[in-house]
Amino acid sequence: MANAYAASGRWGDFAQVRKKMKERNVKKVPGFSEIEVNGKNHTMDKMNPDLKGEIEKKLNIYYWEELIA
């Protein structure tokens, strides 16, 4: 998520995600992305480029919902 924010120039959001990751001791494996949706893990190491925008949008919504909760 942080890298998606950085790629779109959203540096404030990038910093917030990295801060939360550090607070929660989350480690990211370079070059490998994984998310959990409805209790299932999904990897995005070879993502279809056409889906990138839709995935980023959904992750953004999910992130803010979890942050507020």
C-alpha positions as CSV (number, residue, x, y, z in Angstrom):
1,M,0.0,0.0,0.0
2,A,2.8,2.4,0.9
3,N,4.4,1.9,-2.5
4,A,1.1,2.6,-4.3
5,Y,0.9,5.9,-2.4
6,A,4.5,6.7,-3.2
7,A,4.0,6.0,-6.9
8,S,1.0,8.4,-7.1
9,G,2.9,11.1,-5.1
10,R,0.8,10.8,-2.0
11,W,3.8,11.1,0.4
12,G,1.7,11.9,3.5
13,D,-0.3,8.7,3.1
14,F,2.9,6.8,2.3
15,A,4.4,8.1,5.6
16,Q,1.3,7.1,7.6
17,V,1.3,3.6,6.2
18,R,5.0,3.1,7.0
19,K,4.5,4.5,10.5
20,K,1.7,2.0,11.1
21,M,3.8,-0.8,9.8
22,K,6.6,0.2,12.1
23,E,4.3,0.5,15.1
24,R,2.8,-3.0,14.4
25,N,6.2,-4.5,13.6
26,V,5.1,-5.4,10.1
27,K,7.8,-6.7,7.8
28,K,7.5,-6.6,4.0
29,V,9.4,-8.9,1.7
30,P,10.9,-6.8,-1.2
31,G,9.2,-7.4,-4.5
32,F,6.3,-9.4,-3.1
33,S,2.9,-8.2,-2.1
34,E,0.3,-10.1,-0.2
35,I,-3.1,-9.0,1.2
36,E,-5.7,-10.8,3.3
37,V,-9.3,-10.5,2.2
38,N,-12.1,-12.3,4.0
39,G,-9.6,-14.5,5.8
40,K,-7.8,-15.6,2.6
41,N,-4.3,-14.5,1.6
42,H,-3.8,-13.3,-2.0
43,T,-0.4,-12.6,-3.6
44,M,0.2,-9.9,-6.2
45,D,3.7,-10.7,-7.4
46,K,2.6,-10.8,-11.0
47,M,-0.4,-8.5,-11.2
48,N,-2.4,-7.8,-14.4
49,P,-1.5,-4.2,-15.1
50,D,-5.2,-3.5,-16.2
51,L,-6.3,-4.3,-12.6
52,K,-3.8,-2.1,-10.9
53,G,-6.0,1.0,-10.5
54,E,-9.0,-1.0,-9.3
55,I,-6.9,-2.9,-6.7
56,E,-5.3,0.3,-5.5
57,K,-8.7,1.9,-5.1
58,K,-10.1,-1.0,-3.1
59,L,-7.0,-1.3,-0.9
60,N,-7.2,2.4,-0.2
61,I,-10.9,2.1,0.9
62,Y,-10.1,-1.0,3.0
63,Y,-7.1,0.7,4.6
64,W,-9.0,3.8,5.7
65,E,-11.9,1.7,7.0
66,E,-9.5,-0.4,9.1
67,L,-7.7,2.7,10.3
68,I,-10.9,4.4,11.5
69,A,-12.2,1.2,13.1
